[in-house]
């Protein structure tokens, strides 16, 4: 009877865990629409056009009295939102660790971001400052919510399941992004048939992403459970814990060296994602329908590229495959500089190149980092990794904006991002990953 009771209890626990996992997937389904429809496709070109309508005769707007080229306003807003997230994430993480109450914090961050995104419906005329504030709030809130979302993974999946569970969440996000982009494409392309102006269609696409985000966040909030944290992490404030993690990483300098390389080239990746639509619309003169189609192509090929690069990593090792992807990123951006204006076919070729290296670059970077984490420090080190991923990608948008500010050319701005991939390549090439894995106390795979 005792054995039967234990088995029944284990089966119940397993069923509860699967239910939580299914709820967890749905947060990626909920929030990925913001990344694709809002940040990647619509907001950059639209906010830039709103800023241009508010600009003076020299093409400048003056937020808080500071002269800013209208074409740089979106990039600067993205950069500022990431800096805000850097400050907020450790503080929220500290509260989550001390109290164990991640779910109310996730709800607060998610619905703050969803509300700000829905409020973009009112972004019209020359209200560029409203757009900048809403972007600042929505982007920072998304970063905080994703940090909390990812922190659930060690709680809802045992080590042997985490790769599969994480991958399913990633797939859910890409599926949602693609589905909503198809609907956006129909609405935008046929806006006359719906009795809408072009700007009204864009505003509806922006606001609907916020409504989608808020509606589907209900699923994880119903299914995820809070667990009180134990041990020293329960009492360490966020910034102090972050500082302690960085100090501990200094005992593993090769792990820290890899993280530095990742910081650099991931900054370039995130900037390309957020600024490509601005480049396509402002420099190449492409319409929103073309941009939406290009992002859809990126979404589909990112999955195929990740699978293909995973196979390459099994043959050549993850480090060499990532280095190869950084060469591909450099060649793709350099080619982007020479793209002719009003030539959608060549922009789709560029999008295909980005898609094929996007998913694999990020997936292999995460898996390679997992080998460099000392045993027993997984959650702590991956918190720093997430902060690096979400919170440090501000230099790229800043460089993009400053380059345009100084040159007035988006071609110069886009090619300036090559520096991140070249420097990232050099830094990663110098990391002896086999020795780094050994120093971290992990078994060294045959191919890495």
C-alpha positions in Angstrom: 0.0 0.0 0.0 2.9 2.3 0.9 4.5 1.7 -2.5 1.2 2.3 -4.3 0.7 5.5 -2.5 4.2 6.7 -3.4 3.6 5.8 -7.1 0.3 7.6 -7.1 1.8 10.7 -5.6 4.7 10.6 -8.1 2.2 10.3 -11.0 0.2 13.2 -9.6 3.3 15.3 -9.3 4.4 14.4 -12.8 0.9 15.4 -14.2 1.0 18.7 -12.3 4.5 19.4 -13.7 3.3 18.7 -17.3 0.3 21.0 -16.7 2.7 23.8 -15.5 4.9 23.2 -18.5 2.0 23.6 -20.9 1.0 26.8 -19.2 4.6 28.0 -19.3 4.8 27.5 -23.1 1.9 29.9 -23.5 3.8 32.9 -22.1 6.1 32.7 -25.0 3.0 32.4 -27.2 1.7 35.5 -25.6 4.7 37.9 -25.6 6.5 36.9 -28.8 3.9 38.8 -30.8 5.3 42.0 -29.2 8.8 41.2 -30.4 7.8 40.3 -34.0 4.8 42.6 -34.8 5.7 45.6 -32.7 9.5 45.8 -32.2 10.6 44.1 -35.4 8.0 45.2 -38.0 5.7 48.1 -37.3 6.9 50.4 -34.6 10.3 51.3 -35.9 9.1 52.7 -39.3 5.9 54.1 -37.9 7.4 55.9 -34.9 10.1 57.3 -37.2 7.4 58.7 -39.5 5.6 60.2 -36.5 8.9 61.8 -35.3 9.6 63.1 -38.8 6.2 64.8 -38.9 7.1 66.6 -35.6 10.6 67.5 -36.8 11.8 71.0 -37.5 13.0 72.3 -40.9 16.4 70.6 -40.3 14.9 67.2 -39.5 15.4 67.3 -35.7 13.0 66.7 -32.8 13.8 68.1 -29.4 12.8 65.7 -26.5 13.5 67.5 -23.3 15.3 70.2 -25.3 17.9 67.7 -26.7 18.3 67.9 -30.5 17.8 64.5 -32.0 17.5 63.5 -35.7 14.0 62.2 -36.2 15.5 59.1 -37.9 17.5 58.3 -34.8 14.7 58.7 -32.3 13.5 55.0 -32.4 17.0 53.6 -32.0 17.7 55.9 -29.0 14.4 54.9 -27.4 15.2 51.2 -27.7 18.7 51.8 -26.2 17.2 53.8 -23.3 14.6 51.1 -22.6 17.3 48.5 -22.3 19.2 50.6 -19.9 16.1 51.0 -17.8 15.7 47.2 -17.9 19.3 46.7 -16.6 18.4 48.7 -13.5 15.0 47.1 -12.9 15.7 43.4 -13.6 18.1 42.7 -10.7 15.8 44.5 -8.3 12.7 42.6 -9.4 14.8 39.4 -9.4 15.8 40.0 -5.8 12.2 40.4 -4.7 11.3 37.2 -6.6 14.1 35.3 -4.9 13.4 36.6 -1.4 9.6 36.0 -1.5 9.3 33.2 -4.0 6.3 35.0 -5.4 7.3 35.1 -9.1 3.7 35.0 -10.4 2.4 38.3 -9.2 5.6 40.0 -10.4 5.3 38.2 -13.8 1.6 39.4 -14.0 2.6 43.0 -13.1 5.4 43.1 -15.7 3.4 41.4 -18.4 0.3 43.6 -18.0 2.4 46.8 -17.8 4.0 45.9 -21.1 0.7 44.8 -22.6 -1.1 48.0 -21.5 1.7 50.2 -23.0 1.6 48.2 -26.2 -2.2 48.5 -26.5 -1.8 52.3 -25.8 0.1 52.6 -29.0 -3.3 52.8 -30.8 -3.2 56.4 -29.8 0.1 57.1 -31.4 -0.7 59.3 -34.3 -0.1 62.8 -35.7 3.1 64.2 -34.2 2.9 62.4 -30.8 6.5 61.0 -31.0 7.1 61.6 -27.3 4.1 59.4 -26.5 5.5 56.7 -28.7 8.9 57.0 -27.1 7.5 56.7 -23.6 5.2 53.7 -24.5 8.2 52.0 -26.1 10.3 52.6 -23.1 7.7 51.1 -20.8 6.8 48.2 -23.0 10.3 47.1 -23.8 11.6 47.3 -20.3 8.5 45.4 -19.0 9.0 42.7 -21.6 12.6 42.2 -20.5 11.6 42.0 -16.8 8.8 39.6 -17.6 11.0 37.3 -19.7 13.6 37.2 -16.9 10.8 36.0 -14.5 9.4 33.6 -17.1 12.8 32.0 -17.7 13.4 31.7 -14.0 10.6 29.2 -13.8 12.4 26.7 -16.1 14.5 25.0 -13.4 11.4 24.7 -11.2 9.1 23.1 -13.7 11.5 20.8 -15.6 14.1 18.4 -14.2 17.6 18.7 -15.9 17.0 15.9 -18.4 13.8 17.7 -19.7 15.0 21.3 -19.8 16.3 21.3 -23.4 13.0 19.9 -24.7 10.8 22.1 -22.5 12.8 25.2 -23.4 12.7 24.3 -27.1 9.0 23.8 -27.1 8.5 27.3 -25.5 10.7 28.8 -28.2 8.7 27.0 -30.9 5.4 28.3 -29.4 6.8 31.9 -29.6 7.8 31.6 -33.3 4.4 30.0 -34.2 2.5 32.8 -32.5 4.6 35.5 -34.1 4.1 33.9 -37.6 0.4 33.5 -37.1 -0.2 37.1 -36.0 2.1 38.5 -38.7 -0.1 36.7 -41.3 -3.2 38.4 -39.9 -1.3 41.7 -39.8 -0.3 41.3 -43.4 -3.9 40.7 -44.5 -5.2 43.7 -42.5 -2.4 46.0 -43.7 -2.5 45.0 -47.3 -6.3 45.2 -47.6 -6.8 48.2 -45.3 -8.9 50.0 -47.9 -11.3 47.0 -48.0 -11.8 47.3 -44.3 -12.5 51.0 -44.5 -9.2 51.9 -42.8 -6.4 54.3 -43.6 -2.8 52.9 -43.7 -1.9 54.6 -40.4 -5.1 53.2 -38.7 -4.2 49.7 -39.9 -0.7 50.0 -38.4 -2.1 51.4 -35.1 -4.6 48.4 -34.9 -1.7 46.0 -35.6 0.3 47.6 -32.7 -2.6 47.6 -30.3 -3.7 44.1 -31.1 -0.3 42.8 -30.1 -0.9 44.2 -26.7 -4.3 42.7 -26.4 -2.9 39.3 -27.5 -0.1 39.6 -25.0 -2.5 40.3 -22.1 -5.2 37.7 -23.1 -2.8 34.7 -23.4 -0.8 35.7 -20.3 -3.9 34.4 -18.4 -2.9 30.8 -19.3 0.5 30.7 -17.5 -0.9 32.8 -14.6 -3.5 30.1 -14.0 -1.2 27.2 -14.3 2.2 28.2 -12.8 2.7 27.8 -9.1 4.8 29.9 -6.8 7.5 28.2 -4.7 9.3 29.9 -1.9 13.0 30.1 -2.5 15.4 28.5 -0.1 19.0 29.2 0.9 21.1 32.3 0.6 19.4 33.4 -2.7 16.2 34.0 -0.6 17.8 36.9 1.3 20.2 38.5 -1.3 18.9 41.7 -2.9 19.0 41.7 -6.6 21.9 44.1 -7.3 23.9 42.4 -4.5 23.2 39.0 -5.9 24.2 40.1 -9.4 27.5 41.5 -8.0 28.1 38.3 -6.1 27.6 36.3 -9.3 30.0 38.4 -11.2 32.6 38.1 -8.4 32.1 34.3 -8.5 32.6 34.3 -12.3 36.0 35.9 -11.8 37.0 32.6 -10.3 36.1 31.1 -13.8 37.8 33.7 -16.1 37.3 31.6 -19.2 33.5 31.4 -18.6 33.5 35.1 -18.1 35.5 35.5 -21.4 32.8 33.6 -23.3 30.1 35.7 -21.7 31.9 38.8 -22.8 32.2 37.5 -26.4 28.5 36.6 -26.3 27.6 40.1 -25.0 29.3 41.7 -28.0 28.0 39.7 -30.9 24.5 39.2 -29.3 24.3 43.0 -29.1 24.8 43.1 -32.9 22.1 40.4 -33.4 19.5 42.2 -31.3 20.2 45.5 -33.1 19.8 44.0 -36.5 16.4 42.5 -35.4 15.1 45.8 -34.1 16.5 48.1 -36.8 16.2 46.1 -40.0 12.6 47.3 -40.7 13.7 50.9 -40.3 16.5 50.3 -42.8 14.1 48.7 -45.2 11.5 51.4 -45.0 13.6 54.5 -44.7 16.7 53.7 -46.8 15.3 51.1 -49.3 11.9 52.6 -49.7 10.1 49.3 -49.1 6.4 49.1 -48.0 5.1 47.5 -44.9 3.8 44.4 -46.8 7.3 43.7 -48.0 8.7 44.1 -44.4 6.1 41.8 -42.9 6.8 39.2 -45.6 10.5 39.4 -44.9 10.0 39.0 -41.1 7.8 36.0 -41.8 10.6 34.5 -43.9 13.0 35.1 -41.0 10.7 33.4 -38.6 10.4 30.3 -40.7 14.1 30.0 -41.7 15.3 30.7 -38.1 13.8 27.3 -37.1 15.3 25.6 -40.2 18.7 27.3 -39.6 18.8 26.3 -36.0 18.2 22.6 -36.9 20.8 22.8 -39.7 23.4 24.5 -37.4 22.7 21.9 -34.7 23.7 19.2 -37.2 26.8 21.1 -38.1 27.7 21.5 -34.4 27.6 17.7 -34.0 30.2 17.4 -36.8 32.4 20.5 -36.3 31.6 21.5 -32.7 29.5 24.3 -31.3 32.3 26.9 -31.1 33.4 26.5 -34.8 29.7 26.6 -35.9 29.1 29.8 -34.0 32.2 31.3 -35.4 31.0 30.4 -38.9 27.7 32.0 -38.2 29.4 35.2 -37.2 31.2 35.3 -40.5 27.9 34.8 -42.2 26.4 37.7 -40.2 29.3 39.9 -41.3 28.9 39.0 -44.9 25.1 39.5 -44.7 25.4 43.0 -43.2 28.1 44.0 -45.7 25.9 42.9 -48.5 23.0 44.8 -47.0 25.0 48.0 -47.4 24.9 47.6 -51.2 21.2 46.6 -51.5 19.4 48.7 -54.2 16.5 50.8 -53.2 12.9 49.6 -54.0 14.1 46.1 -54.8 12.1 43.7 -52.6 13.6 40.6 -54.0 17.1 41.5 -52.8 15.7 42.4 -49.3 14.1 39.0 -49.2 17.5 37.5 -50.0 19.0 39.5 -47.1 16.1 38.3 -44.8 16.8 34.7 -45.8 20.5 35.1 -44.8 19.5 36.6 -41.5 17.0 33.8 -40.8 19.4 31.0 -41.5 21.9 32.2 -38.9 19.6 33.8 -36.4 18.1 30.8 -34.6 21.3 28.8 -34.7 23.5 31.6 -33.3 21.3 32.0 -30.3 20.5 28.3 -29.7 24.2 27.2 -29.9 25.4 30.0 -27.8 23.0 29.0 -25.0 23.9 25.3 -25.2 27.7 26.1 -25.3 27.4 28.4 -22.2 25.6 25.6 -20.3 28.9 23.6 -20.5 30.8 26.4 -18.9 28.6 26.8 -15.8 30.0 25.2 -12.6 27.8 22.5 -11.2 25.3 23.7 -8.7 25.4 27.3 -10.1 23.1 26.8 -13.0 20.3 29.2 -12.0 22.7 31.9 -10.8 24.8 31.9 -13.9 21.9 31.7 -16.3 20.3 34.7 -14.5 23.5 36.6 -15.5 23.2 35.2 -19.0 19.6 36.3 -19.3 20.6 39.8 -18.0 23.3 39.8 -20.7 20.9 38.7 -23.4 18.1 41.2 -22.5 19.8 43.9 -20.5 23.0 44.7 -22.2 21.9 45.0 -25.8 21.9 48.8 -25.8 25.2 49.7 -27.4 24.1 48.5 -30.8 21.0 50.7 -31.1 23.0 53.5 -29.7 25.8 53.1 -32.3 23.1 52.7 -35.0 21.4 56.0 -33.9 24.6 57.9 -33.5 25.9 56.8 -36.9 22.7 58.0 -38.5 22.8 61.2 -36.5 26.3 62.0 -37.7 26.0 60.8 -41.3 22.3 61.0 -42.2 22.7 57.6 -43.9 21.0 54.4 -42.8 23.5 52.4 -45.0 26.3 53.7 -42.8 24.3 52.9 -39.7 23.6 49.3 -40.7 27.2 48.6 -41.8 28.5 50.0 -38.5 27.0 46.9 -36.8 29.6 44.7 -38.5 32.0 45.8 -35.7 30.0 43.8 -33.2 30.3 40.6 -35.2 34.0 41.1 -36.0 34.9 41.8 -32.4 32.7 39.0 -31.1 34.4 36.6 -33.5 37.9 37.7 -32.2 36.8 37.4 -28.6 35.1 34.0 -29.0 38.0 32.6 -31.1 40.4 33.4 -28.1 38.3 31.3 -25.6 39.7 27.8 -25.2 36.4 26.2 -24.6 37.7 22.7 -23.8 39.9 24.1 -21.0 37.0 26.3 -19.9 34.7 23.3 -19.5 37.3 21.4 -17.5 38.0 24.4 -15.3 34.2 24.7 -14.6 34.2 21.1 -13.3 32.2 19.6 -16.2 33.0 16.6 -18.4 34.4 17.7 -21.8 32.3 16.5 -24.8 34.0 14.8 -27.6 33.1 17.6 -29.9 32.6 21.1 -28.6 
